[in-house]
Amino acid sequence: MTSTDDITTDDKTTENKTTDDKTIVQSYFNSVGFDRWQRIYGDGEVNKVQLDIRVGHQQTVDTVLAWLEADGNAAALSICDAGCGVGSLSLPLAAMGAQVFSSDISEKMVEEAKTRAIAQFGHDQNPQFLVQDLEKLAGHYHTVICLDVLIHYPKEQVSQMLTHLSSLATDRLIISFAPKTLAYTVLKKIGDFFPGPSKATRAYLHPEAEIVAIFNSLGWTVGRTAMTKTRFYFSRLIEVKRVA
Ligand SMILES: C[S@@+](CC[C@H](N)C(=O)[O-])C[C@H]1O[C@@H](n2cnc3c(N)ncnc32)[C@H](O)[C@@H]1O
């Protein structure tokens, strides 16, 4: 996922060149990023750009839910939602009867997700929540999902992350990323020219062929795919399954 409202300049990168992306992302989502994204992922008043991103993100979430509904076996699944944010996907998955394990590197996002779970279900037992870097997650899950997280990381780190997430999944992964196409590269460049005060993370676009090649090398084959595209939000969704 990306948006021109969510991108920093290269100055920021230079300034933070000794700090790794993960530390920057974690501290962003525990501070200004938390305030911004919990509003976007809520139902209160937001500005027009944020509303557009909210609508786009909801479409991505709805596509995943529609895939699982079509499969008809959600209640039999264990699902790891890595980088769960405020629980936008985890909560409806739990409502469908899946056993959901939700984690995020940001304590603030997990706290908000728990609050929302308690408001919806009266408890925070399913989903089960954990503050954890996705590369430190353990266990095995039927399905591992990671939505709109990879945009925060460069190619090498994405490769490491997918390798780790792959080791957790027994049957399937569903991930989203901001696709690197000519049009979106131009859009990103435009965003780079207009940095604003809340733009504290970098956005990385990834060519779909690179993501698919990583999965293929790990023994996965592409299943369903989808693209969500609004004015300021674009996200490519892919499902991969074990090669038969
Ligand atoms: C744009 S939000 C998307 C949240 C959620 N997946 C959704 O679609 O509603 C990105 C989330 O990824 C989390 N995140 C970033 N890097 C992470 C990492 N290394 N491990 C776990 N979570 C991470 C952030 O804290 C943030 O909550």
PDBQT file of the ligand as one rigid body, heavy atoms in Angstrom, charges set to zero:
ROOT
HETATM    1  C1  LIG A 301      -0.008   0.549   7.482  1.00  0.00    +0.000 C 
HETATM    2  S1  LIG A 301      -0.182  -0.379   8.934  1.00  0.00    +0.000 S 
HETATM    3  C2  LIG A 301      -1.170  -1.790   8.432  1.00  0.00    +0.000 C 
HETATM    4  C3  LIG A 301      -1.837  -2.483   9.604  1.00  0.00    +0.000 C 
HETATM    5  C4  LIG A 301      -2.705  -3.719   9.281  1.00  0.00    +0.000 C 
HETATM    6  N1  LIG A 301      -1.932  -4.777   8.673  1.00  0.00    +0.000 N 
HETATM    7  C5  LIG A 301      -3.869  -3.365   8.428  1.00  0.00    +0.000 C 
HETATM    8  O1  LIG A 301      -3.822  -3.581   7.199  1.00  0.00    +0.000 OA
HETATM    9  O2  LIG A 301      -4.846  -2.830   8.972  1.00  0.00    +0.000 OA
HETATM   10  C6  LIG A 301       1.404  -1.107   9.112  1.00  0.00    +0.000 C 
HETATM   11  C7  LIG A 301       1.579  -1.825  10.430  1.00  0.00    +0.000 C 
HETATM   12  O3  LIG A 301       2.745  -2.646  10.336  1.00  0.00    +0.000 OA
HETATM   13  C8  LIG A 301       3.375  -2.638  11.592  1.00  0.00    +0.000 C 
HETATM   14  N2  LIG A 301       4.761  -3.081  11.403  1.00  0.00    +0.000 N 
HETATM   15  C9  LIG A 301       5.750  -2.460  10.725  1.00  0.00    +0.000 A 
HETATM   16  N3  LIG A 301       6.877  -3.172  10.756  1.00  0.00    +0.000 NA
HETATM   17  C10 LIG A 301       6.610  -4.295  11.460  1.00  0.00    +0.000 A 
HETATM   18  C11 LIG A 301       7.396  -5.427  11.849  1.00  0.00    +0.000 A 
HETATM   19  N4  LIG A 301       8.681  -5.533  11.516  1.00  0.00    +0.000 N 
HETATM   20  N5  LIG A 301       6.796  -6.377  12.580  1.00  0.00    +0.000 NA
HETATM   21  C12 LIG A 301       5.489  -6.279  12.943  1.00  0.00    +0.000 A 
HETATM   22  N6  LIG A 301       4.706  -5.215  12.611  1.00  0.00    +0.000 NA
HETATM   23  C13 LIG A 301       5.261  -4.243  11.879  1.00  0.00    +0.000 A 
HETATM   24  C14 LIG A 301       3.221  -1.192  12.042  1.00  0.00    +0.000 C 
HETATM   25  O4  LIG A 301       3.454  -1.029  13.412  1.00  0.00    +0.000 OA
HETATM   26  C15 LIG A 301       1.787  -0.915  11.618  1.00  0.00    +0.000 C 
HETATM   27  O5  LIG A 301       0.872  -1.241  12.619  1.00  0.00    +0.000 OA
ENDROOT
TORSDOF 0
